[in-house]
Amino acid sequence: MKDIDAQRILEAYGEGDSDIDHHNQYMMDKDLLNPLHAAAQQAGAKDINDWMIQQIKDQGENWTSWFIDTVISQENY
């Protein structure tokens, strides 16, 4: 019943299925990070964010520059 009410409210404000579809897609996309979270946890971190923070603390600015240049490089797009 609450889902139906929420849907009616969203539709009343011009939002509806597209927002729900967007949310569902976001949640599915977020699930793509689960293997990274699991690997980070096996390495002793809470999650991938915690692992990255520890890497930055341990390696400093050099690691951040390497990660940006190697992993987030514009050439990858």
GUPA-108979 format. One record per residue (C-alpha): residue in one letter; x, z, y. Coordinates in pm, 1 decimal. Layout:
N
NODE r       c1       c3       c2
NODE A        X        Z        Y
...
//
This chain:
77
NODE r       c1       c3       c2
NODE M      0.0      0.0      0.0
NODE K    280.5     84.6    244.5
NODE D    446.0   -254.9    187.3
NODE I    121.7   -428.6    275.4
NODE D     88.4   -219.5    592.5
NODE A    448.4   -288.8    688.9
NODE Q    394.9   -659.9    631.3
NODE R     85.9   -657.6    854.5
NODE I    276.0   -478.7   1131.5
NODE L    562.1   -728.9   1111.0
NODE E    320.8  -1021.0   1117.1
NODE A    143.6   -873.0   1420.8
NODE Y    474.0   -882.3   1609.6
NODE G    549.5  -1237.4   1501.9
NODE E    785.3  -1122.2   1232.7
NODE G    704.8  -1148.1    871.6
NODE D    825.4  -1320.3    564.2
NODE S   1132.2  -1458.8    740.4
NODE D   1253.7  -1108.1    828.0
NODE I   1183.9   -984.4    477.7
NODE D   1364.7  -1287.9    334.6
NODE H   1655.0  -1222.0    572.3
NODE H   1671.5   -858.7    460.7
NODE N   1660.6   -958.4     93.0
NODE Q   1939.9  -1210.1    149.2
NODE Y   2144.4   -946.2    331.6
NODE M   2104.0   -704.8     40.3
NODE M   2204.8   -973.2   -211.8
NODE D   2505.4  -1064.3      2.0
NODE K   2599.6   -698.2     28.8
NODE D   2598.0   -678.4   -351.7
NODE L   2885.5   -927.4   -350.5
NODE L   3109.1   -642.9   -230.3
NODE N   3040.8   -427.3   -536.6
NODE P   3343.3   -554.0   -736.8
NODE L   3567.3   -478.3   -437.5
NODE H   3421.2   -129.2   -403.8
NODE A   3476.0    -70.3   -777.2
NODE A   3838.7   -187.0   -761.9
NODE A   3905.0     32.5   -459.3
NODE Q   3752.0    330.7   -637.8
NODE Q   3975.1    267.9   -940.7
NODE A   4268.2    279.4   -698.2
NODE G   4152.4    624.0   -578.2
NODE A   3956.5    531.9   -266.0
NODE K   3593.5    609.1   -186.1
NODE D   3511.2    239.7   -133.2
NODE I   3668.9    -78.6      1.7
NODE N   3649.3     46.6    360.3
NODE D   3831.6    366.9    268.4
NODE W   4094.5    162.4     81.5
NODE M   4152.9    -65.0    380.9
NODE I   4184.0    230.8    617.5
NODE Q   4444.6    384.3    385.9
NODE Q   4635.7     54.1    374.6
NODE I   4639.9     35.6    753.8
NODE K   4760.2    396.1    778.8
NODE D   5029.2    341.1    513.7
NODE Q   5150.8      1.0    633.0
NODE G   5061.4      9.5    998.9
NODE E   5019.5   -288.4   1225.4
NODE N   5224.1   -511.5    997.1
NODE W   4960.1   -489.1    723.9
NODE T   4681.1   -561.3    971.0
NODE S   4864.1   -870.3   1099.0
NODE W   4939.1   -986.0    743.3
NODE F   4574.1   -939.1    639.3
NODE I   4443.8  -1131.8    938.2
NODE D   4696.3  -1413.9    897.5
NODE T   4671.3  -1438.4    518.9
NODE V   4320.0  -1334.3    422.4
NODE I   4108.8  -1400.9    732.6
NODE S   4301.4  -1707.3    841.5
NODE Q   4101.8  -1976.2   1020.1
NODE E   4242.3  -2221.4    765.7
NODE N   4013.8  -2065.1    503.6
NODE Y   3701.6  -2187.5    683.5
//
